[in-house]
């Protein structure tokens, strides 16, 4: 791109922006041909068709590696330490299976133009024998991954996948705080202030024999800690039926797990008994498509969003609401936005 003052990008510049957004690589011959004929930047119909074509191409897997992993952080599982004494069933085969599950789920999410709500609500699972055994799903044989419908409400969407549940745990136990903050930050775009200085992590001040909920209640007794914990703890508690490697459990420290709670939503407080009920409640939460759109817009522009960009985000959300906020429509509206088509000085 030339170094002149702020202006709309030309066809070749637009082709490059689009290609690096969706493929993390150079434009192909079809994009370059459209640019040479000046048939791209001023044709919304052509742009939408190119978004569909490019997301169906295997090169779009680069978006999963670059954007989706940067957004969700699931590849940190590669270096995540799992205590073998606490979780003796966790091994490298399982670690790799978890990574494949999340990556495949996201690849299909983009290529199949699914609604953004499917990130949480999808009942499609990708499992092989090793992962199926970890999830308690029988009749899966061999190392190849199968696409199946979830046999129960225990599994479905990103938040029940082993990769996410493991990286949001400590090495030897679950973490209500990490899981709660992860949902607030990555899924709802709700900022949580860092803890005050000299407040030890829960793992460092834990008392044996207590359930995690009991320990958190004691931790929340500190008024300094209570405000943030009231927001993030219920989300974390909803996932307590999944242990530190994402395996289903019903008890903690010999006590039946209580995964219930209450969260604040735009239409008022909502109570839930378990994660399946919370997931159902969040399916229609407008914060989820809004957050996804913001994160995609940030990635597409390669910079922080301005107030003017946020106006574009609001407009995109309003347009895509008519079609369940499907992901390809969201991407098309982003690349059609003035922010994507403008070169800033």
C-alpha positions as a printed Julia matrix, in Angstrom:
345×3 Matrix{Float64}:
   0.0     0.0     0.0
   1.27    3.46   -0.84
   2.17    5.94    1.9
  -0.16    8.69    0.81
  -2.69   10.24    3.18
  -5.87    8.56    4.38
  -7.97    7.27    1.49
  -9.91    4.27    0.24
  -7.72    1.34   -0.8
  -7.63    0.33   -4.45
  -8.53   -3.09   -5.87
  -5.06   -4.61   -5.49
  -4.71   -3.33   -1.94
  -8.16   -4.65   -1.09
  -7.3    -8.06   -2.56
  -4.22   -8.22   -0.34
  -6.15   -7.19    2.77
  -8.82   -9.79    2.09
  -6.3   -12.53    1.41
  -4.2   -11.87    4.49
  -7.36  -11.69    6.6
  -8.76  -15.05    5.47
  -5.68  -16.96    4.28
  -2.75  -15.23    6.02
  -1.06  -15.26    2.63
  -0.83  -13.62   -0.8
  -3.88  -13.19   -3.07
  -4.39  -15.97   -5.58
  -4.83  -15.59   -9.36
  -8.61  -15.17   -9.11
  -8.33  -12.26   -6.69
  -5.55  -10.67   -8.72
  -7.56  -11.02  -11.92
 -10.56   -9.3   -10.29
  -8.27   -6.55   -9.04
  -6.69   -6.07  -12.47
 -10.16   -5.64  -13.97
 -11.14   -3.29  -11.13
 -14.06   -5.61  -10.47
 -13.54   -6.17   -6.75
 -13.49   -3.24   -4.37
 -16.69   -1.59   -5.61
 -18.74   -4.79   -6.02
 -20.37   -6.02   -2.79
 -21.79   -9.04   -4.65
 -18.32  -10.07   -5.83
 -16.82   -9.5    -2.39
 -19.44  -11.71   -0.75
 -18.83  -14.43   -3.35
 -15.07  -14.26   -2.72
 -15.55  -14.54    1.05
 -17.6   -17.72    0.51
 -15.05  -19.14   -1.92
 -12.06  -18.35    0.26
 -13.54  -19.76    3.45
 -14.31  -23.03    1.63
 -10.64  -23.29    0.57
  -8.19  -25.27    2.77
  -6.05  -22.13    2.96
  -8.7   -20.72    5.31
  -7.32  -23.11    7.94
  -4.77  -20.34    8.48
  -7.55  -18.29   10.07
  -8.02  -21.0    12.7
  -4.3   -21.05   13.39
  -3.9   -17.28   13.47
  -7.16  -15.67   14.58
  -9.06  -18.41   16.38
  -6.12  -19.66   18.41
  -5.02  -16.13   19.26
  -8.57  -15.44   20.38
  -9.16  -18.69   22.32
  -5.61  -19.66   23.24
  -6.26  -23.4    22.92
  -2.82  -24.23   21.49
  -1.26  -23.36   24.85
  -2.35  -26.91   25.7
   0.85  -28.05   23.96
   2.89  -26.7    26.88
   0.29  -26.96   29.65
   1.56  -29.03   32.59
  -0.86  -31.67   33.9
   0.02  -33.31   37.2
   0.36  -37.07   36.52
  -0.39  -37.91   40.14
  -3.77  -36.17   40.02
  -4.64  -37.07   36.42
  -2.83  -40.34   35.6
  -5.0   -40.92   32.52
  -3.75  -37.81   30.74
  -1.11  -38.57   28.11
   0.32  -37.11   24.91
  -2.15  -39.01   22.73
  -5.02  -37.38   24.59
  -3.36  -33.96   24.44
  -3.07  -34.18   20.65
  -6.64  -35.45   20.3
  -7.95  -32.44   22.22
  -6.08  -30.06   19.92
  -7.42  -31.78   16.81
 -10.97  -31.64   18.19
 -10.96  -27.87   18.72
  -9.17  -27.08   15.48
 -11.55  -29.25   13.42
 -14.58  -27.78   15.16
 -13.46  -24.25   14.3
 -12.52  -25.1    10.71
 -16.03  -26.4    10.09
 -17.56  -23.48   11.99
 -16.05  -21.04    9.48
 -16.38  -23.12    6.31
 -20.0   -24.17    6.97
 -21.19  -20.65    7.79
 -22.62  -21.55   11.17
 -24.4   -19.12   13.51
 -22.08  -17.55   16.09
 -24.27  -19.09   18.79
 -22.98  -22.51   17.65
 -19.68  -21.7    19.33
 -21.44  -22.53   22.6
 -24.57  -24.41   21.56
 -23.4   -26.81   18.83
 -24.17  -30.48   19.47
 -21.61  -31.63   16.87
 -18.61  -33.45   18.32
 -15.31  -34.52   16.73
 -13.88  -37.52   18.57
 -11.66  -40.53   18.04
 -11.47  -43.57   20.29
  -9.02  -41.99   22.75
 -10.98  -38.78   23.17
 -14.31  -40.59   23.19
 -13.11  -42.77   26.04
 -12.03  -39.67   27.97
 -15.48  -38.16   27.44
 -17.29  -41.36   28.37
 -18.56  -41.89   24.81
 -18.51  -45.53   23.72
 -18.64  -47.22   20.32
 -15.84  -45.07   18.86
 -13.02  -47.17   17.46
  -9.64  -46.26   16.06
  -7.49  -43.12   15.79
  -9.55  -41.44   13.06
 -11.83  -38.6    14.11
 -15.55  -39.0    13.57
 -18.15  -36.26   13.41
 -21.05  -37.27   15.64
 -23.99  -35.74   17.47
 -23.48  -35.39   21.19
 -25.18  -38.27   23.04
 -25.93  -36.08   26.09
 -26.0   -32.49   27.3
 -22.59  -33.02   28.92
 -20.84  -32.19   25.63
 -21.46  -29.51   23.05
 -19.7   -26.34   21.94
 -16.3   -24.91   22.79
 -16.76  -24.76   26.55
 -17.05  -28.52   26.99
 -13.98  -29.33   24.88
 -10.99  -30.8    26.66
  -8.5   -28.29   25.28
 -10.37  -25.28   26.69
 -11.21  -26.96   30.0
  -7.61  -28.07   30.52
  -5.84  -24.79   29.72
  -8.24  -22.97   32.05
  -7.27  -25.26   34.93
  -4.2   -25.46   37.1
  -1.91  -28.47   36.8
  -3.69  -30.41   39.54
  -7.18  -28.99   39.9
  -9.88  -26.95   38.22
  -9.83  -23.16   38.47
 -13.12  -21.33   38.9
 -11.33  -18.01   38.41
  -9.47  -18.95   35.22
 -12.55  -20.46   33.64
 -14.77  -17.56   34.66
 -12.33  -14.94   33.42
 -11.84  -16.87   30.16
 -15.58  -16.81   29.42
 -15.91  -13.14   30.36
 -12.92  -12.06   28.28
 -13.0   -14.38   25.26
 -16.74  -14.95   24.82
 -18.49  -11.93   26.37
 -15.8    -9.22   25.98
 -16.36   -8.23   29.59
 -13.23   -6.84   31.23
 -12.21   -8.08   34.67
  -9.87   -5.88   36.66
  -6.64   -7.53   37.88
  -6.6    -8.56   41.54
  -5.22   -6.15   44.12
  -1.54   -6.6    45.06
  -0.63   -9.08   47.78
  -3.71  -11.26   47.18
  -2.41  -14.84   46.81
  -3.79  -17.13   44.14
  -6.33  -19.59   45.44
  -4.05  -22.52   44.63
  -1.4   -21.04   46.9
  -3.77  -20.61   49.83
  -5.93  -23.71   49.47
  -6.99  -25.78   52.43
  -7.22  -29.55   52.07
 -10.56  -31.22   52.54
 -12.65  -28.35   51.2
 -14.47  -28.33   47.91
 -13.47  -25.6    45.51
 -16.81  -23.87   46.06
 -16.16  -23.83   49.83
 -12.69  -22.39   49.29
 -14.03  -19.73   46.93
 -16.72  -18.73   49.41
 -14.04  -18.18   52.02
 -11.94  -16.24   49.5
 -14.91  -14.03   48.59
 -15.4   -13.05   52.22
 -12.72  -10.41   51.58
 -14.72   -7.34   50.46
 -11.84   -6.28   48.18
 -12.21   -9.52   46.23
 -15.99   -9.87   46.3
 -16.99   -7.49   43.49
 -15.09   -9.21   40.68
 -15.68  -12.69   42.03
 -19.44  -12.2    41.98
 -19.15  -11.71   38.22
 -16.72  -14.46   37.28
 -17.24  -17.2    39.89
 -20.73  -18.33   38.78
 -19.42  -18.91   35.25
 -16.5   -20.9    36.6
 -18.68  -22.92   38.97
 -20.96  -23.89   36.08
 -18.05  -25.96   34.69
 -17.11  -27.73   37.93
 -18.51  -31.04   36.66
 -15.5   -31.08   34.31
 -12.24  -31.88   36.06
  -8.85  -30.35   35.31
  -8.57  -32.28   32.04
 -12.2   -31.93   30.96
 -13.38  -35.35   32.13
 -16.9   -35.51   33.58
 -17.24  -35.91   37.35
 -20.04  -35.64   39.89
 -18.1   -35.2    43.16
 -15.33  -32.97   44.52
 -13.63  -33.77   47.83
 -16.31  -36.4    48.47
 -19.15  -33.9    48.05
 -21.7   -33.75   45.24
 -20.74  -30.87   42.95
 -22.99  -27.82   42.99
 -22.71  -26.2    39.54
 -25.57  -23.75   40.04
 -25.37  -19.98   40.08
 -26.7   -16.66   38.87
 -25.32  -14.3    36.24
 -26.28  -10.84   35.06
 -27.51  -10.56   31.48
 -28.71   -7.58   29.44
 -32.31   -8.54   30.18
 -31.71   -9.12   33.9
 -30.27  -11.8    36.21
 -30.51  -15.47   35.18
 -30.19  -18.47   37.46
 -29.04  -21.92   36.36
 -28.63  -25.37   37.93
 -25.75  -26.61   35.77
 -23.7   -25.76   32.72
 -26.18  -27.25   30.24
 -28.81  -24.85   31.55
 -26.39  -21.91   31.45
 -25.39  -22.78   27.88
 -29.04  -22.8    26.83
 -29.48  -19.38   28.45
 -26.43  -17.94   26.67
 -27.51  -19.12   23.2
 -29.49  -15.94   22.61
 -27.24  -13.61   24.59
 -26.49  -10.6    22.32
 -23.09  -10.13   23.94
 -21.72  -13.25   22.22
 -22.16  -12.19   18.55
 -21.14   -8.66   19.54
 -17.93   -9.92   21.14
 -17.09  -12.22   18.22
 -17.63   -9.37   15.77
 -15.34   -7.07   17.76
 -12.57   -9.67   17.9
 -12.84  -10.48   14.19
 -12.84   -6.78   13.32
  -9.72   -6.21   15.42
  -7.95   -9.1    13.69
  -9.06   -7.98   10.22
  -7.8    -4.41   10.75
  -4.64   -5.38   12.61
  -5.13   -2.64   15.18
  -7.23   -1.6    18.16
 -10.75   -0.47   17.42
 -11.59    3.22   17.58
 -14.93    4.74   18.59
 -15.74    5.1    14.91
 -14.91    1.43   14.34
 -17.31    0.51   17.16
 -20.07    2.29   15.26
 -19.29   -0.01   12.32
 -19.37   -3.02   14.64
 -22.82   -2.03   15.89
 -24.05   -1.7    12.31
 -22.61   -5.12   11.4
 -24.31   -6.73   14.38
 -27.64   -5.19   13.39
 -27.32   -6.46    9.79
 -26.23  -10.01   10.66
 -28.95  -10.4    13.3
 -31.4   -11.0    10.44
 -29.62  -14.28    9.61
 -28.69  -15.55   13.09
 -25.29  -13.82   13.0
 -23.85  -16.43   10.65
 -20.08  -16.22   10.57
 -19.57  -15.74    6.83
 -22.09  -12.91    6.75
 -20.26  -11.32    9.67
 -16.94  -11.58    7.83
 -18.47  -10.21    4.62
 -19.88   -7.21    6.46
 -16.49   -6.57    8.07
 -14.69   -6.48    4.72
 -17.44   -4.3     3.27
 -17.12   -1.83    6.13
 -15.5     1.56    5.64
 -12.88    0.71    8.26
 -11.61   -2.28    6.21
 -11.68   -0.31    2.95
  -9.92    2.78    4.31
  -6.17    3.27    4.59
  -5.37    5.36    7.66
  -2.36    7.67    7.6
